[in-house]
Amino acid sequence: MSKIRAFEDELSTFSLETIDWPKQDKGYIIGKHGSQKNKIEKENDVHVHYGSESDLIDTITVTIVGQQCNIEKAKKYIENLREMCLENQGEKCPSNEKGNKCIKFR
């Protein structure tokens, strides 16, 4: 089970219920965190990371930019993102220093 947090903005966070998020072939899905949130500029962009198989991460953080985001809307957004993660790996960004690939969905 993986916990998911959605950020309405950098100052306001709220928790969503734990979702059974399947492990991917490339490892667990991990999210943007810390200063990486500042790199998301376009409205409604969502960034997630695929961790390497050696990553021991049980938290997914999803950042939603420029959106009035209530709990119900966020839950549906997370479910849609989950489906996209399963069906489409999207556009890969350069690896970060840990070698994790950034996957961007629009």
C-alpha positions, 0 to 999 in steps of 0.5 A, a space after each residue: 500500500 502506498 500513501 498519496 499526498 496531493 498539494 494544492 500549493 506549496 503552503 497547503 497540503 491535505 491527505 488522501 486515503 491510502 491506495 493500493 498502488 501496484 509496483 511497476 516493473 521499473 520500481 515504485 512510483 515516487 513523487 516530486 518533493 522538496 524544492 523539486 515542486 518549484 520546477 513545475 510551472 505550467 497549470 495542472 502539470 503533474 510530475 511523478 517519478 519512477 524509482 529504481 528497483 532498489 528504492 524502498 519508498 512507500 510514499 507518492 507525492 503528487 503536485 497539482 499546480 494552479 488548480 482549486 483542488 478539493 478532496 473529491 476532485 483530487 481523489 478522482 485526479 489521483 485515480 486518473 493518474 493511476 490509470 495513466 501510470 499503468 497505461 502510458 509512461 508519458 514523456 521522460 525527463 532527464 534523470 536526477 542525481 539518484 537516477 530516477 526518471 521523471 515522467 510527466 503527464 499533461 
